Amino acid sequence: MQYDYKKTYEKHARFFNAHPFIQHALILSNYALTWLYIGVYAGVIAYAVWVKLNALALGGIIALPVLCLCMVAILRLAVRRPRPYSDKGANITPFIQKDGNDDKSFPSRHLASAFVIASMLLPLIPWLSGVLYAFGCVLGYTRFALGLHYPSDLLGGAVLGLLCGLPVFLFF
């Protein structure tokens, strides 16, 4: 049985269109979770400076997410996958109107960032890392349900973030 993205997305979209409160919560969660990861990353850097981690560990905490985002940019240029809402994609109607970046769907930058941050926290604060992995999965569903990414974009971003974050174990 072949996976039909458009049918699956439209099924979810019907649910959210029928429940405006949940639709607004979905949109809000996209922004809230994005800002959560930005705040956590800033907190990780502040924590690293506060506890006076060695220069190698601090450098790794800064460099790994930067490396991950560079890899996302390179993959997006190489793959040039159209977004689901573009004419060249599935031609769906997203819940958040986007302009531009129509050919930069794979991999998901949001998920790569979320998972690299969660992975970097694994040796420092394992329980928080687990919470961030769970929130990363919620963010992934949110990005799918809003019509911004295909599931494979999200999986690719999560795997890339995980792989880019795991070298943190070399520093701790």
C-alpha positions in Angstrom: 0.0 0.0 0.0 1.6 3.3 -1.1 1.7 6.2 1.3 -0.4 9.1 0.1 0.8 12.2 1.9 -1.9 14.5 0.6 -4.7 12.2 1.8 -3.2 11.8 5.2 -2.5 15.5 5.6 -6.1 16.4 4.5 -7.5 14.0 7.0 -5.6 15.8 9.8 -6.5 19.2 8.3 -10.2 18.4 8.4 -9.9 17.6 12.1 -8.1 20.8 12.9 -10.5 22.9 10.8 -13.4 21.3 12.7 -11.7 22.2 16.0 -10.5 25.8 15.8 -9.3 25.9 19.4 -7.1 22.9 18.8 -5.9 24.4 15.5 -4.8 27.6 17.3 -3.1 25.4 20.0 -1.3 23.6 17.2 0.0 26.9 15.7 0.9 28.2 19.1 2.8 25.0 20.0 4.9 25.4 16.8 6.1 28.8 18.0 6.3 27.9 21.7 8.4 24.8 21.1 10.7 26.6 18.6 11.4 29.3 21.3 11.7 26.7 24.0 14.7 25.1 22.1 16.3 28.6 21.6 16.0 29.3 25.3 17.3 25.9 26.3 20.3 26.3 24.0 21.0 29.7 25.4 20.7 28.2 28.9 23.1 25.4 28.0 25.7 27.9 26.9 25.2 30.0 30.0 25.5 26.9 32.2 28.7 25.9 30.4 30.2 29.3 31.1 28.9 29.4 34.7 30.4 26.0 35.6 33.6 26.9 33.7 33.6 23.9 31.4 36.9 23.5 29.6 37.4 25.3 26.3 37.0 22.1 24.3 33.6 21.3 25.8 32.3 24.9 25.5 33.6 25.0 21.9 31.8 21.7 21.2 28.5 23.0 22.6 28.7 26.0 20.3 30.1 24.2 17.3 27.9 21.2 17.1 24.6 23.0 16.4 26.4 25.3 14.0 27.8 22.3 12.1 24.3 20.7 12.1 22.7 23.8 10.6 25.4 24.0 8.0 24.7 20.4 7.1 21.0 21.2 6.9 21.7 24.1 4.5 24.0 21.9 2.3 21.4 19.0 2.2 18.7 21.5 1.3 20.7 22.9 -1.6 21.6 19.4 -2.8 18.1 17.8 -2.5 16.0 20.9 -3.3 12.8 19.1 -2.3 9.7 21.2 -2.7 7.6 22.1 0.4 4.3 20.2 0.7 2.4 23.5 0.2 4.1 24.5 -3.1 2.8 23.8 -6.6 5.7 21.5 -7.2 5.0 19.6 -3.9 1.7 18.1 -2.7 -0.1 21.4 -3.3 -1.8 21.4 0.0 -3.0 24.4 2.0 -0.9 24.9 5.1 -2.2 26.4 8.4 0.7 28.9 8.4 1.1 30.8 5.2 4.7 30.8 4.0 6.5 32.7 1.3 9.7 31.5 -0.3 11.8 28.5 0.6 9.6 26.4 -1.6 12.4 24.1 -2.5 14.0 23.7 1.0 11.9 21.1 2.7 14.4 18.3 3.4 15.7 18.0 6.1 13.7 19.9 8.7 15.8 22.6 10.3 13.5 22.8 13.3 13.8 19.1 14.0 17.6 19.0 13.4 18.0 21.9 15.9 15.7 20.3 18.4 17.4 17.0 18.3 21.0 18.3 18.3 20.2 20.4 21.4 18.5 17.4 23.1 21.5 15.2 22.2 24.0 17.7 23.6 22.2 17.6 27.0 22.2 13.8 27.2 25.5 13.6 29.1 24.8 16.8 31.2 21.2 16.5 32.2 19.8 13.1 31.0 16.2 13.7 32.2 16.0 17.1 30.5 17.4 15.5 27.3 14.6 12.9 27.4 11.9 15.7 27.8 13.4 17.6 24.9 13.4 14.4 22.7 9.7 14.0 23.5 9.0 17.7 22.8 11.0 17.2 19.6 8.6 14.5 18.5 5.6 16.8 19.3 7.3 19.6 17.3 7.7 17.1 14.4 4.0 16.3 14.4 3.2 20.0 14.7 5.3 20.8 11.6 3.6 17.9 9.7 0.1 18.9 10.8 0.6 22.5 9.9 1.5 21.4 6.3 5.1 22.6 6.4 7.0 19.3 6.0 6.7 15.8 4.8 7.3 13.1 7.4 10.5 12.1 5.8 11.8 15.7 6.1 11.1 15.5 9.8 12.7 12.1 10.2 15.8 13.3 8.3 16.1 16.4 10.4 15.7 14.4 13.6 18.3 11.8 12.6 20.7 14.5 11.4 20.3 16.4 14.7 20.9 13.2 16.7 24.0 12.4 14.8 25.4 15.9 15.0 24.8 16.1 18.8 26.2 12.7 19.8 29.9 13.8 19.5 29.3 15.8 22.7 30.2 12.6 24.5 33.7 13.2 23.3 33.9 16.3 25.4 32.4 15.0 28.6 
